[in-house]
Amino acid sequence: MERDEQRLGNEGGHMSSTSGRIRHVADAVLPYVVVLKHPRSETTEHAFASMREAEAFIKRNTPTLPRSLSTLYDRPPSNA
């Protein structure tokens, strides 16, 4: 487990990716491939054994979207 933690801690130290997606490669040793999009360079691919690891990698290496309120409920109070 310690080796995995060291590997996860050494991912570059910054969020240079703008978005990420996961694709499944059947019959591969590491079947979940994360494709990261970078603003000024080509995409990169990183393989993982589980979907959970792939999702966590994307979460750590891409910016989070700002929270926004639903337009359905985000209305000024009525004067009635």
NORGI-V280603 format. One record per backbone hydrogen bond with DSSP energy under -1.0 kcal/mol. CO is the residue of the C=O (numbers start at 1). NH is the residue of the N-H. E is the energy in kcal/mol with one decimal. If there is no record, write none. Layout:
BEGIN
co={CO	CO}
nh={NH	NH}
e={E	E}
END
This chain:
BEGIN
co={1	2	3	4	5	14	19	21	23	25	31	32	33	34	35	36	37	37	44	46	48	50	51	52	53	54	55	56	57	70	73}
nh={5	6	7	8	9	16	37	35	33	28	25	48	23	46	21	44	18	19	36	34	32	54	55	56	57	58	59	60	61	74	75}
e={-2.1	-2.1	-2.2	-2.5	-1.9	-1.1	-3.0	-2.9	-3.0	-1.2	-3.1	-2.5	-2.5	-2.0	-1.7	-1.9	-3.1	-1.1	-2.7	-3.3	-2.2	-1.8	-2.8	-2.3	-2.1	-2.0	-2.3	-2.1	-1.5	-1.7	-1.8}
END
